[in-house]
Amino acid sequence: MNQKFLLLITGVVLNIFIGSSQERVNLDLSSQPWNITLDRAAVWQNDELYLPPVDIKALPVNTPTGGWQLLKHPDKTGINLPATVEEHLWGWNGQTFGVTGNYTGVSWFETEVDIPAEWKDRRIAMNIGSVRFRAEIFVNHQLAGYDLVNSTPFSIDITPFIEPGKKNVITFRITDPNGNFNWKDSQVYTWGVYRTNPSHGFGGITGKVELEATGKLYVKDVFIKNQPEPHAIEVEVRAANETGASVTNKELCLEIKEHPNGQTVYRKNVRLESLKEGDNLQTYQIKVPNAHLWSVDSPRLYDLKISLNDDAVTERFGFRWFEIKDVKGDRQFFLNGKRIVLRTAISWGFWPYNGITPSDELAKRQITIAKELGLNMLNFHRNIGQTNILDYADELGLLYFEEPGGNQYPIKNFNDNDKQSNFYFAYRNEKLARMVKRDRNHPSLIIYNLHNERGAYPQTQDYDQMRMAHALDPTRILTYNSSNGENPAEEHNTRFKLHLMPYDTTFYDYGWYDRHHAGGPGCYHDNLYLGKDNYHRFSDHKKEIVYWGEDGAIGTPPRLQLIREDILKSGKMNSWEADDYLQWYDAYDRFLKEKGFDKAFPTVDDLTRSMGNVSFYYQGRIIENIRISNTVDAYAVNGWESMKLENHSGIVDNYRFPKGDPEVMARYNAPLYLAVKMNRKVVSTGDTTLVDTYIVNEKNLKGSYILNLVAKDESGNVVASHKERVTVKGGNDYGQCLQSGWAFIPKSKGYTRIEASLLKGKTELVKGDDLLFAVELNTKGITTRGSVADTTGALVNFLRGVGMEVPVYKGGTPEGDYLLVGAYEPTQWGSGMSDIMEWVYKGHTLIIVDNPERWAEFLADKEVLDYRGSKILGKSWYGGNFFNREHPIFMNLPANSAFNWEYQCFATYNRRRIGLRCFNGETLVGCVSDHKKEVYSALQVIPAGSGKVIITTLDIPACIKGIKEYTAPVDLDGMNESMNTFNTKSENRANVVGQQLLLNLLKEVYR
């Protein structure tokens, strides 16, 4: 008998001694040892399904196949709850890859528990946090409960089945009929003839389980309704009378204390004249003028204790009010009377180990990391949330947006007489109702949303569902759809804009504009800020809430090293994703050590963090964009957690480790700073960038100040400066342009830091900065003793533009020291003679910058390159990333890093992005894609005889397209003004990085 149970028994005995035998007592079953047994032969596929409320006596009783003795030989013993089959028995069929180890069917979860004799004659309930999918619950081998509204709480009265004073057997028959391991909640699954809500494909007891003993008169439910006056609440108390008759003259006490153990701030005793048999609803208005308000920055909580007769329950809550106000024609969010701009991320609800429910440690980590990144909200996205996450959000100060997930309208031709259709709608309504009732006392929860990207207009059943949910909780904003509305000015659009406001039953179809831009660009690039009022995600649409509901998916790898350490420490080597992550780590680790990248990235974590920072930087700069616009009200990163199979755009991984360095993103979420914006961050020396400065101001800084701008080179020397007097508005102007159009011309290559500060006299009140990268095209050391094979003429034109007349290759044996290959098809395939390769063997260099896959095949055909295919790198939520290591080829270019904004000419998703599987030669640029357990090459140098071959997949041709033939005199060191004039003729000035890399490849000929 464990210590916790002894303490429980002691408490029960003590209660009897002092005459309080009906006091509520709870016994946790989650920490009990449970067994799991797979019932592989069970038949379930065509079962009749039952929605609550159910009559247990009328249900079929499904015992283990072959009898109860099956459970004497469990597949897994000694586990605790929550638990799923996929956590403990993934690969039950001998397969672990991808989703092959999933179990679909019936499993049994069983435990034994001693029930105190003192519980006799009391009401005994079993409270279940959640299951997935269907639970048939047996107490002492008698069917006592049934539920299939998965991932929601329910309670069953087990008084007739439990035996106080004895050891009792608790058994769950869990049926997992279907489910997904991705983000999609729009594809409705079937179970026999029924349509069921889509949900994640994990089967088990996914919440905590407890037994609860009360008297026959007890508090059944408490709803604490926040009010527009944030110091006020309305309390609804539902008392249950199961004594068999009305009772009179009972006392109810309401007491509010500061959480967790603070002073009492309110107390009231109420005499209840009569409580009828069944449920009794009581409502009380309470105001605590001196109460501390709950907010993101100050999450002050209170405990409301409701005592009735000998029963008592305590509910935690916060005094707060979230609303929309119109400020001078601009609709804005307000929390406790102060404007708030929401910065959030969408979470699909996947977790380590059991897959579907976080441990308390992980739940706390989720909230802590979100706050470290500077976010003030997260979304339960396409999936119902979990209570321990909301608990920590309440405690630590983070807002939440919640969707039930899978809440679709699956039938185009709805038939009121169709039994299966009625089942589906009743099912989804019950799931939503349970979610609302479970979560409505959490101060962190501010918005409910019913659908994500639903393509259809609301139907009668949708309006009915919205009314139902709003009646259960009228205190929050409720939206029909988080969607892809195209036109912000369009009125009366129920598909994209339908919503209900707190304490208002009017359906509004204007005032809420939520548009998704799920895909991302690959990295931050210069076109994302072109100038004042001309930048990515700018909006001046003030008449509605502007909510960018999903934005900027940029896929990066998880923190594989930290995940590996976590798995090894936990010992859970057989969970649903463990094997994939361990193999994934091994592939990266092998590459770093075998390919000489371990100097650039000493550990796998150094590599993955560098790639994660690409996403962090992009998201930070776009969050900055929406904040300086002062009109956008909310921005959601696409997305929060990555999973092993997709959605690698998460800014944390499935173990809730931040993928990059939090400070990279957090600086752009700061409440007060100066945003330095340049219309070009990558330029040629001598080119011009225009600098604008904004204040992000949630601290109500206001008045007249001096704005000081300075530009510093890599040595910290000031190379330019600018000052002007500015006026800061403050108040609800959270973003304000202070200055625009300062022209800065970098004179030297490398980085320049533009620093901004706001001064009052000599006192610096706020500051900010940004980096510029300048390239000085340099042809020094390059000879024209070579030739160019390129049917487009782009390479020849580029070389002419930098003062190099290089002959065109027309076939046969090349002349000179190198052959630069662009759009040109290799010839002379097979095992025989090759003019080009024979020439290479004699000490010359072949440089391939276009058509790389075809040339890789040719080199493999000639037994020069051990090439085993290619991989197109993923985009958006799958994602793929480049990274390099120090080498002369990257002279005057960034090295030992992932390709971030400096390499935007290669990293953006609209460029060619290919990796080669090369097993000989020297890799200088590596690349990865989605969740593939391998690293590819994007730039390979292969010795061949006395010569060498350089082949790259980096999109150098895109960096020189559009170059006009240029004949003005050019300094080969790239120092004079003519060179700068040339560079402005390219399609994008950031392409200069790719142009310099091309020149560096030519310089490699003589190394």
N, C-alpha and C positions, 0 to 999 in steps of 0.2 A: 504494500500500500504506500503510495507516494506521499510526500510531505504536503503537497497542495491539497490532496484529498483528506488527509488528517485534519488540516486546518478547517476544511469545509465541514467535516463532521463535528468538530469542536464548536464551530459557529452554530450549527443546527441545534446541538444539545443545549448550548447557552441560550438560544432563542426560546426553546421549550421551557427552560428553567425560569426565564423572566416573563413568561406568559405571552410571547409573540410568535406562536407556532405557525402563523400564516404569513410571516415575512417572506418576501421573495428570495429565493436561493438559486444560484446558477452553478452548473457543473460543466466544465469545459471538456468536450470529447475530442477536440482537435489534437491535443497533445497526447492522447491515449495511443498505444501502438495498434495500428490497423494492418490487416492483410489484404492483398489484392489477388484475386483468382480470375483468370480468363476463362470464360465459358464459350469455347470455340464452337461448340455444336449447337448453341442456343438458336432458336428460331424467333426472329423478331421483325423480319422484313415487311410483313404485311399485317402487323398488329393494328387493331383498332386503337385509336388514341383518344384521350379524355382530357378535357380542359377543366380547370377549377370552376366551381367547387365540385368535388367528386364524392361519390358514395362508395366508400371502401368496400362495403359488403356486396356491392353489385359488380365489382371488378374481377376479372380473371386473376388467379393466383399463379404466378410464374415462378416455380421453384428451380433450383439449379438442375442442369441437365444431368440425369442419373441420380439425383437426390442430394440432400444436404452434405453427404459425405464428400462431395466434390471439393467443398471448401476446407476440408482437412488437409488438402495438399496445395497450398497457395503458391502462386508464382512469385510473390514478393511478400516479405513479412516485415513487421516492425516499422512501418512508415507513419508519418504524421500528416495531418490535413492543414491546408488544402493539398490535394494530390491528384495527379492524372495518370492514366495508363502510359501516356507518352513521356512522362517524367521518369518512370521506373521501368517500363517494359518496351521502350522504343526498340525496334529491331527484333520484336518477338518472332518474326518470320525469317530471321537471318539477314535482313537487309537494313541498312542504315542511311543510305544515300538519299538526299532530297526529302521526299515524302514517302519513300518506299517502306519505311519502318512503322508507318501509322497503323493503328488498330481500329477497325470498325466492327462494332458488334457489342456483345454483352460482357460486362465484367462485374465482379462482386467485391465490395469493400466491407470488411467485417471487423468488429472489435467487441470486447467484453468489458462491462463496467459494473461495479458494485453500487447499488442504489441504497441510500440510507433507509432504515426502517421507519424513521421519523417522517418520511415522505408519504406515508400511508394516509389516505383520505384527503390528499391535496390534489390540486390540478397540476398535471405534469405535461409540459409541452416540449417538443423538440424544435429548436430554432435552427434552420439551415441557411447559411449565408448564400449559397448557390450550388447548383450542380450543372453538369452538362453531359448528356442532353436530358434524358428521362431518368427519373429516380423512382424506383419502387422500394419502399422502405419497410423492412421487417423488424419487429421486436419479438425476440424469442420465437422466431420462425413463423410469426403471424403477420400478415400484411397489415401495416398500420398507416401507411401513407403513400401518396402517389403525386408526382408533379413532373411536368415537362416544359415549364416556362423557363428555359435555361438562363443561367447567369443572373438570376434574380432571387431575392430572399423569400422564404416561405416558412410557415410554422405548422406543425401538426400536433394534435392532441393525442398523446400516447397513454393517457391515464388508464384506459381499459386493458392495455397490453403489458404495462410495466409491472414488475414484482418487487416492491420495496423490501429491503432487508436481504436481498439475494443478488447473485451475479446474473446480469442480464446480457443477452447477446443482441447487438445492434448490427443489422446487415442492410447494405444498400445494393440493390440491383441496378446498375447503371447501363443504359443503352446509348451508344454513340453511333448514330445512323449515317452521319455525313459531316460536312464542314469544310472550311477553307483554311489554307495556310498562306493566304495573301490578303490584300486589302479590300477585295471586292465584296460588297454586301448587297449588290443589286441582282445577283443571279440566284433566283429562288430555288432551293433544294426540295427534293421530294422524299417522302417516307411512305412507301406504298402508294395509296391513292391520295395522300395528303401533301399539301404544300407547306413547307416549314420555313421559318425565318433563317436566312443564312447567318452563320456564326462560325467562330474559329473551331477547327476540327480536333479539339482535345476532349477526351472523355474522362470524367471522374467527379469527385466531390471537390468543387472549385472554390468553396468558401468554408468558413469555420462552422462547426456544429457544436451546439450546447444543449443541455437539458435544463429546464427551468421549472421550479416548483413554486406555486403561488397558492393563495387561498382562492375561493370561488368568486371573490370580489376583488378585482384588480384593475390597474391602469393598463389599458390596451395600446393606446397610441397618444403621442403628444406632437402637435405641430405648432412651431413658433413662427408666427408670420411677421416679418419685418414690415415697417411702415415708412411712408414718405418722410415723416418726422423721425429721424434715425434713432432717437433715444426711446422710442415707443415700440412696443410689440403687442400683437394679439395672440393669445395662447388658446389653442383648441385642445381640450383634454377629452379623450374618449375612454370612458370607464366601462368595463365589462362586468355584468352581473350574471353569474352562472349558478346562483344559489337555488334557483327553481322558483323564486318568488320575489316580489318587490321588497326592497329594504329601505328603511327610513332613518333620518337623523344621523347621517354619517358626516364626518368632517374631512374636507379636502384642504390641504395646505400647499401653498405655492411659495417657494423660497428661492431667491436668486443670489448666488455667491460668485465672487470673482474666481475664475478658473486659474490654477487647479485647487488651491486651498486658501482662497482669500476671504475677505470679510463679506458678510451678508449686506446686500444693498437693497433688498426688497423682501418682504415677507407678508403673507396674507392668509388668514384662515377663513374658509367658506363653509357654512353649514348647508349640507345637501338634504333637503326635506325628503326627497324620495328618489330612488334609483330603480327604474323598471327592470324587468328581466331582459337580458340582452345588452345591446350597446346603448350608452348614454353619452351624448355630446354636451360638453360644457365649454363656454367661451368667456375669456377674461381679457380685459384691456389693462395693460401695464405700461407705466412710463417711469423711467429712471433718468431724471434730467442730468445727473452728474456721471452717468455711465461713460466709460471709455469706448469710443467707437472702434469697430474692427476695420482695418484697412490693410493694404499690401505692405505698407511700411511699419504699421503698428498693429499686428494681429491680436488684439485684446479679446479674450474669450470669457464667457460666463457659463455657469452651470445652473440650470433650472431644475430644482427637485420638486416633484409632485408626489405628495403623500396622501394616500386614501386608505382609511382604516389601518390595517397593518402592512399594507403594500406601499412600495415607494419606487419610483424610477427617476433617474437623472438624465437630462438631455442637455448637451452642450450647444451653445449658439453664440452669435455675435450681434451686437447692435450695429446695423449698417443699412444703407440704402443705395441701390444702384439704379440709375435711371438715364433717360435721354432728355436733354434740354435743348431748346432753341436759343442760341446766343447770336443776336443780330443777324438772323436768317441762316445761321449755320447750326445744324443738328450735331450735337456732341454728347459723348458719354460723360456721366458724372458719378462719382462715388463719394457719398457723404458731402455733397455740395461742392466738390472739387473736381475739375475736369480730369479725365484720365484717357490716355491713348493706349489702346490694348496692343500688346506685342505677344504673340502666342505661337504655338507650333502644333501640328496635328499629330496625334498619337493613335496608332492603329490597335493598340492594346495587346501586343505580344510581349512575353516575358521569358526570362531564362527558366530552365528546368521544367516546371509544370506547364509552361507555355501560355497560361491564361490568367494567372493571378500572381501579383507580386508578394514577396515576403515583406514584412514591415521594414526591414533594412533597405530593400529596393524601393519601396514606396517613398521612404524618406529621402533616399538618394535622388529620386526623380524630382522632388520639389526643390531640394537643395541645389541641384545642378541647374535647374531652370532659373533660379534666382541668381546663381553665380554668373549665368550668361546675360543677366539683366532683363529677362522676360518677366512679365507680370501676369501671364495667363498661360494655360495649356488647354488643349481640346481633347476630350474623349471623342475620337473621330471614327465613324462607321462601326463603333463598338461601345457597348455599355461600360461605364467606369467601375471602379472598385472603391469600397468605403475607406480602406486604410489610406488610399491616396488622398481622398478628400479630407480625411482626418489630419494628415500632415499639411495639406494645403491650408486648412483652417489654422493650424498651430504656427506655421512658418510664414504665412502671408502670400498666397498665390491664388489668383482667380481661376475659375474653371468654366468651360463651355461643354455641354454634354449632349450626346446623341445616343439613342438606344441601340442603334445599329440594326441593319437588316429590316428596317421599317418600311418595306416597299409596298407598292400596290401591284400585285403580280398578274392580275387577270384583266385583259383588255375588255372582254365582254362579261362584265360581272353579272351574275345571276343570283338574285336574292334567295332562290330555292336550292342553290347548289350547296350541298352539305360541306364539301371541302373548302369552298370559298368562304363560307361563314366561319368555318374553323380557323382559317388563316387570319381573318380580320379580328376575330375574338382573341386569338393568340397574341397578335401584335399589340392589341390594346391592353391586354393584361400585362404584357412585358413592360410597356411604357408606364402604365399605372404603378406597377411595383417600383420601377426606377424612380419615379417622381416622389412617391411616398417614402422611399428609403432615403433619398438624398436631400429633401427639401429643407432640412434644418441646418445644412452646412452653409455658413456665411460665405465661403469661397465660391460657391456655385452661383452664377449670375444669369446664364442663358441656357435655355433648352432649344434644341433644333431637331426636327423630326426626320429629315432626309438629307442626304448629301448628293448633290448633282442629279437630282431626279429630273428626268426629261419631260414629265407630264404635268399638266395643270392639275390642281387639287380636285378630287372627286368628293362626292357627298360623304363618303367614309372618312376622308381626310379632315374635312371640316368638323365632323363629329368627334374625331379623335383629338383634334386641337381643343375643342370645347371641353372635352373630358379632362385632358391634362391641365388646362388652365383653371378648371374648377378645383382640381386637387391642389394646385399651387398657383394662385393668382398673383403672387408677389414678383414673378420673374418675367422677363421677355421670352416669348415663345415664337420661333420662326418655323415656317413650313419647310424651307429649303435653303441649304447652303449651296449656291448654284453658280451658273455661268452666264448671268444676265449680260447682254451686250450693250444695252443703251441705258445709261444712267438717268437720262431725262424722261424716259418713257414712263408714263403714269398708268395706273390700273393694271399692273402686271402681277397676277396672282401666282403665276408659276415661279417667278424669281423673288418676289418682294412680299408675299403674304406673311403677316406677323400679327401677334397680339402683344399689347403693352400691359405692364403691371396694373392690376385692379381696373382693367378696361376690357370689356367683352366685344369691343368693336374689331372687326377684321379689317386691317389696313393693307392696301396693295400699293402703297407708295410711302417712302420715308426710310426704307431699308434697302441699300444697294450692296449686294455681296457678289463679287465676281472673282472667279478663279483663273489663275495663270499658272497651272501646275508645273509645266515644264520650265527648265532652267537653261541658262546660257553656257554653262560649263565653268565659267569663272567671271570675276568682275572684269568689265571691259569699258573702253572709253565712251562708247555710245550711250552708256547708262546715265551720263550727265553731260549735257550739251550746253547748258547755260541756265540762267534764271528762268523759272517757269517752263523749262524745257528739259525734263529729265524723267527717267523711268519711275513709274508709279506716282507721278505728280497728279493731283486732282484739284480742281477748283469747284467741284460740284458740292455745294454747301446745303442744298435743300434736303439731302438725305444723309443718313449714316453711310459712310463709304468704308467698306470692309473688304480688303483684299484677302479672300478667304483661304486660298492656297497659293503659294507663290514660290517660284524659283528653286525647283528641285535640282540639286547638284549632288550626284552620287559620289560617295567616298567610302573607303573601307572602314570596318570597325576597328576598335582598339584591340587587335588580335592578341597582343602580348598580355594585356590585363585580363582579357577573357580567359586565356589559357591558364593564367595563374589562379583565377577564380574557380575554374572547373577542377583543376588539380587539388586545390585546397578543399573544395566541397566534397570531392570524391564521387560526384555524380557524373561518371563517365558515360553512362548509358542513357542520358536524357535526350530529348528529341533533336537537339542541335549540337551536342558536345563534339561528336566525332567530326562533323563538318568543320567546326571552328578549329579544332586541333590540326586537322590536315591543312586548312587554310593558312594557319600560322607557320606550319612547317615549310610550306611552299615559299613564303616570303623570306623566311629565315635562311633557307637554302640559297635563294637567289642572292641575298646580300653578301653572304660569305663566299659563294662560288664566283660571283661576277665582279668582285672588288668594290661593291657599293657600301661595305661596312665602315669605310672611313667617312663617307658622306652621311650615312645613317647607321650609327653603331648598333642600334637595336631595331627590331621590327616596330617597336612603339615610336621610335623617332621617325620612321618612314610613314606610318599611318597617321601620326599627328600632323606631319607636314602636309599631307594631302587633305586632312580634315580642316586645316587652316584655310585652304582655298575656299571651302564652303563657308566657313565662319566669316571670312573677310567679305565675301559677296553679300551674305545675309546682313552683316553689320552695315555695309554701305547702303543697301536698299532700305533697311530700317531707318537709316539716317535720312534717306530721300523722303520717306513718308512723314517723318517727323518735321522736317524743315518746310514741308508744304503747308502745314498747319490746318489742313482740311481733312486728310485721311484720318479715320477714327480707329482703324484696327488693321493689323497685318499678321497673317499666319504663315509661318515658315512651313514649306512642304519638304520635310516633315520633322517629327520628333525622334522616335526610335527607328532604327533600321532592323530588319529581320534577316535571317540567314538566306532567304530566297529572293527577296526583292525589297523595294523601298529603301535602297541604300542612300537615299537623300536625307535620311534622318541625321540630325546634328548630334544626336547621341546614338550609341549602339544599343543592342537589345539588353545589355547589362547595365545600361544607363551610365556608361562612361562617356564623357564629352569627347567627340572625335578629334577636336583640336584643342588649342590652348584657350580657355574661356575668356581671357582678357582680350583676345583678338576681336571677339564679338561684343563683349560686355561694354567696351568703351563707347560704342554707338548707342547703347541703351542707357547711358548715364543721364541723370535728371538735369544736368547743367554742363554744357561744354560748347565750344565753338567748332562748327563744322566747316572745314576748309575743303572746297570743291573746285576741281579743275576740269575744264572741258577736254583736256588731253593729259593723261598721266604718263604716256609713253610717246616720246618725240625724238627728233634728231636734234643734235646740238645746233643752236642758232634758230631753231623753230620757236614758235610762240604758243604758250598756253595761257588761257584766261582764268584768273583766280577769283572765285566768289566766296564770301564768308557769311555764314548764318549763325545765329545763336539758337541752340536747343535749350529751352528755358522752362522747366517745370518748377522752378524755385522762386518765381515772381521777382526776379531781378528786374529793376526798371530804373530809368534815368539816362543822363547824358554821360558818355564815356569816350575815351580815345581808343580806337581800334588800331593796333600795331601789327603789321605784317612784316616778317623777315624771311628771306630765303638763305639757307645754309647749305654749303657743299658737304661732301663726305667727310671733310676734315673739321667741320663745324665752323668754317669761316662764313661770315655774312657776305653774300654776293649781291643782294638787292634788298630794298625795304620800301615800305609804304605806310603812311599814317593818314587817318581821317577821323573826324568826330562823328559819332553815331548816337542815335537815341534808341534805347531798348524799351519796348512797350510794356512787357510783363503781363500780368493777369492771365487770361486764357489764350494769349498769343504764345503758344508753346514752340512755334517755329517762326523765325523772322530773318529775312535777308538784311544784313547790315551793310554789305558792300558788294559790288559786282564789277567785273571787267578789268581788274588789275592785270596788265599784260606782263608776263614774266618770260624771259628768253634765257634758257640755260646755255652757258658758254662752254661748259666742260661736260665730259661724259660721266655716266654713273648716276648716283642718286642725289637729288636735291630735296631737302626738307623745307616745306613752307610752314612756318609757325605763325599762329595768330594768338593775340592776347588782348584782353579788354582791361583797360587801365583807368583807375580813378586816382589822379595824381601819379604817384609812383607805385601805387598798390595794384598788383595783378589780381583781378577778381575771377577771371575764368580764361581758359586757354584751349587750344586745339591745334592739330597739325595734320599734314598729309605729305606723302612722298611723290616725287616725280622721278622717272627714269629716262635718261637721255642717252642716245646712241650716236656715236661718231663713226659713220661709215668709213672703214679703213681698208684700203687695198694693198697696203705696204706688204711686200714679200710675195705678192702674187705675180706670176708670170703669165704672159699671153702664149707661152709655148704649150699649147694644148688645143683641144677642139671641143665643139659642142654638138651633141646629137639631140635635136629638139625640133619637131615638125611645126610647132606653133610659133617659133621665133621669139618667144618671151624671154628665154634665157640670154639669147644673143643681144636682144634689146637692152636688157638689164645691164649686162657687162659693158655694152657700149656707153650706157648712161653713167657708168663709173670710170669711163676712160679706158676701157680694155677692148681691143678688137681681137676677138678670138675666132679662128676659122670654124666653119660649119663642117661637121663630120658627114660624109656622104657614102660611107661604106668602106669595106676592106680593113686593112690594118690602120689603126689611128696614128696620127702624127702628133709629135710633142710628148709632153710628160704626163698629161692627164686627158681623160675623156669625161666631160660633164654631160650626164644623160638626163634629159627631161622627158617630154612626150615622144618616146621613140621605142619601137618594138624590137626586142632582141631577135637575132637570126642565127642560123647555123646550129640548130638544136641537135641533140643526139651525142653519141660518144666520139664523134669524129672531130675534125679541126674546127677551131673557132678563132677567127682573126683577132677579135677583141681580147679573148682570154690568153692567147699566145703572147700578145703584146703586153698584157698585165704581168704574166709570169717573168718577163724579162726586166721587171723593175719599174713598171708604170702604175698609175693609179686610175681606177675606174670609180667615178662618183655618181651615184644614182639618186636623184631627188624626185623622180616622178615614176608612175607606173610600177611601184615597188613590188607588188605581189607577183606580177608577171616576170620581173627581173629576178626575184627570189626563186621562182620556179626554174628559170633558166640557169641560175647559179647552182641550184640543186641538181639540175640535169647534167651540169658539167662537173659535178662532184666537188664543187668549191664551197658551197654553203650547205651545212646540215640543217635543212629547212623542212619543217613539218607542218606547214600551214599557217594561216593567219587568223586574226581575231579582230572583227570590227568592234571598237570600244563602245561600251554602252553610253547612253545619254540620259539626262534627267534623272529619274528615280532609280535607274539601274547604274548608270555612271561609269566613267573610266577616267583614269588620271595618268599623266606623264610625270616623270621626275628624272633628274640627271645627276651626274657626279663630276667633280672637278676634272678638267682636261683642257689642253690648249684649244680644242675646238670651241670651247665656250669662253675664250678670251674676251674680256670686256662685256660679258653677259653673265647673268646670275647662274650660279652652279650650286650643287649640293642641296637642291631644293625641289619641291614639287612645282609644277608649272602653274604659277598664279598669274596675277594681272600683268606682270612684266612679260609673260609669254602668252598673252591673250591671242596673238596671231596663230598659235597652234592649239591652245587648250579649249577655245570656244567650240560649242557643239556644231556650229555651221561649217567647220573646217574638216578636212579629211582626217580621220582618227582611226588608225590601224596599228595593230601590233603584230610582229612576226615571231613565230616560234623558231628561234635560232639556237643551235646547240654547238656551235663553234664560233670562234672569233671573240671580239671584245665588245661588250655592250656599254654604250655611253649614255643612252636614254632608255630607261625602263618604262613600262606602262602596265597597268592592271585594268581589269574590267569586271564590273558587277561582283558576283560571288565566286568567280572562277578561281580555282586553287592553283594558279600559276602566274608567272610574271613574263611579259613579252618584251621584245626589243622594238624600239622606234628609231634607233640609230646604232648601226653595227659596223665595226671595222673588222674585215677578214683578211688576214695575210694570205697571199696566193703566189707561190714561188718567191721571186725577189720583189714582187709588187704587192698591191693590196686593193681591196674593194671596200668602198664606203657606200652603205645603202641606208637610206632613211625614209621613214613613212611620214615624217613631219611635213606639214603642208606648205612647203616652200613655194611651190608654184602659185598658190593663192596670195603669197606675199609680194609677188612681182607682177601679177596680172594687172593690166591697165597701165603699165609703165610705158610712157611714150619714148620714142627714140629721141635721145638728147645728145646734142653735139657741142654744147658749150664746154670750154676748158674746165677740167676738174683736177684738183689736187689729189693725187693718189693716196695721200694720208687723210683725206676726207676732212680738211680743215677749213676750207674757204666757203664763202657765202653761196657760191654756185651749187655746191652740194646740197645745201639746205633748200634751195629753190627746187632742185630735183626731187627731193623727198616729199614735198608737198603734192607732187603729181601722183602719188600712189593712192589707192582706194582708201586706205586707212593708215594714218601715220604710225600706228603701232606696228605695222608690218615691217618697219625698219629693223626690228629684232630678227625677223626671219631673213631679211636681206643680209644682215651682218653675219648670221650663222652660215649662209651660203658662201660668203666671202671667206669665213673661217675654214670651211670645208676645203676650199681651194688652197688655202695656206697649208693645210695638212699634207699636201702633196710632198712637201720637202722635209717632213719630220720623220 
